[in-house]
Amino acid sequence: MSIQPDNDGLFARLRRVLAVLGFLYLGAVILLAVPWIQSHIVYMNALKLPWNAHFDAPERHGLAPGKTANIKIQTADNHTLGAWFILSDTIYHDLSFPPPPSAAELHISEAVAQRPTVLFFHGNAATRALSMRVRLYSGFTSRLDANVLAIDYRGFGDSPGTPTEDGLSLDARAAWDWLIAQGASPQDILIVGHSLGTAVASGLSVGLSEDGVKFRGTVLMSPFSSLYTLIDTYNIFGVFPVMLPINMIPRAAGIYKSFLVHKFDTLSAISKLKVPILILHAEDDWDISHTHSDALFDALLEPYLPPVYSPSTSQESWSTQQWSEYHAQLITRRETRESLLTRTVIPNFGLMDQFDGFGERITLLKTSTGSHNEVGTLEGVQEVIRATFFAPENLR
C-alpha cells in the first residue's frame, strides 16, 4: 500500500506560516509609522559600536600613537559633539616617534594650514571608532595625505542629545566652523559623506554654495536620493522589497509615506551645488541600490539636456507626425547626453562617467565590488578621489 503525502496538512501549515509573517509585517509597518520608532530605525544611534569605545585613546582602535586628537565641538544650539582630528601622514611623519599623546592637538593649526582636510560624515549606527570607519581615515591620511575631521552627531558615540534632521545639519555646520576657526581655508576642505552621511554632507554643501563659499568639493559614498525613494527601493536582506505588499494596495504607499517625519531629500537639492562632485557606489550594494546614485547624477545632468515635449492628449490619440516629433526629441536628448559625457572603463574595477557642469567636474563612479560599507576603503576609490580633488595643481 502506497502512502499518499498529506498535501492538505502541508498547505495548512504553509498558510499558518504566511499568516504569521503577514501579521509580523503589518505590525512592523504600523510601528514604523510611529515617529519615535521611526527615528530609531533611521539613525540606529543606540547601537554604539564598538561597545565601550575609548574615544580618548584612538590608538586602541587602530590609529597611530599621537596621530589623533580627541576634541569637543560646540554647536549653535549648545550641543557638544565628540570628534577626532587625525593628522595627515606628511604632518605626522615630521614628528619624532613616538610622539607625546597630545601631539595631534598641538599641531592642528599647522596641519590645516599645510595640508587639505577631509570633513567626514558617517552613516547611521555605531560611532566614529568603528573599525570600518577607522580604515577610511587611514586611507584618507595616507593615500590622500589629508587631515581628517570625523564627528559623532548628537546622540551618537559620546555626543549627548537626540538626533534629528535639523540637528544633524547644525552638527555639520559646527564641524565646518570649527575647521575654519582653526585656520583652515575653505578651498582646502573636502566634504565627504557615507550613506546617511551623504544627506548631511549634501545639506552642508548646498548651504555653503548658497552662501557663496568656494570649497574643494563634495564626495557622496553609497548615497540615497531621498528617504521616500529609499523606502521604495529598500530590500530586506537584499531580497524582499519592503514596500511590495503596500504597493499592491491602491494609494496605500502614498498614505504610508505621509507619516515619515524625516525627508533627507538630497535629490531636490543637489543641483544647487557649485563645486566638483564625486558620486560613488558599488553595484553589489544590497543596502542602498546604486540606482540612487544614477538618479542624483541624472539630476545634475538634467539642466544641460534638451527637454522633451509631448502633446497634452493621451498617447492613443497622437498622430503619426506627433509620434515622429516625440521620437526625434528623444533621439536629440540621447545624442546630447552622449556628447556631454566622458565614459571611462576601468578594467576589473568599475565604470566612470564625467561631465563639466557650471564650470566644475561632475563624476559618477560605479565599482563592481565594495558593497555598502567597504566601497570607500577600496584603494581604487581612494585613487579616484585623489585624482579628482588632490591633483598636484590643486594643492598648495
ABEGO torsion letter per residue (X at the ends): XBBBBBAAAAAAAAAAAAAAAAAAAAAAAAAAABAAAAAAAAAGAABBOBBGBBAABAAAAGBBBGABBBBBBBBAAGBBBBBBBBBBAAAAAABBOBBBAAAAAAAAAAAAAABBBBBBBBBBEEBAABAAAAAAAAAAAAAAGBBBBBBBBBGBEABBEBBBAAAAAAAAAAAAAAAAAAGBBAAABBBBBBEAAAAAAAAAAAAAAAAGBBBAEBBBBGBBABAAAAAAABBBGGABBAAAAAAABBGAAAAAAAABABAGBAAAAAAABABBBBBBBBAABAABBAAAAAAAAAAAAAAABBBBBBBABBAAABBAAAAAAAAAAAAAAAAAAAAABBBBBBBGAEBBBBBBBGGBBBBBBBBABGEAAAAAABAAAAAAAAAAAABAAABX
